[in-house]
Amino acid sequence: MPTFGRGTICRFHTNASAMKKLAACDFEDLLQCVIPVFEGLLPNEHNGIVLNMLFDLAAWHGYAKLCMHTDDTLDFFDTATIALGNHYYTTELPHEHAPQVPTKGKERAGPKFKSLNLSTYKFHTLGDYANMIRRAGTTDNYSTQSGELEHKQAKCWYPRMPKNQTMIATMTHLEA
């Protein structure tokens, strides 16, 4: 995908799946360019679903990146968040359904329904974005960089940690 706009989207690798060590701006660039790339790529029965999902993700991302919000934009943001997990019906894949042996007298009619797993922390916090913007202001007002840098520091200590002590005792020893 060539560069376009005034430095808005930088040129990235021709094979997006081969890109390694992506930064947040790389994911943002891919999300902004992916809809025209995917259009017509899949069979018609799946094409609309994938394009709608990509549009919903791009809309959610756009609301999250706004530098100024009103009550209406935050309400739209809440609606966009609900739309992310609302209307995608998924079932078990054929290789997940096939190996299960039915119990005596009961035959499985078809693949089971699979819902979007919101148990992971990253998905779980999506619903909190609009409320955090209401409380703390737009996301360009604060940064998680200091926390990310401290996390990197803790990961550097791991190889030097004795594995026979508790994590807290070891970390306090290394910080001292």
Disulfide bonds with the S-S distance in Angstrom:
none
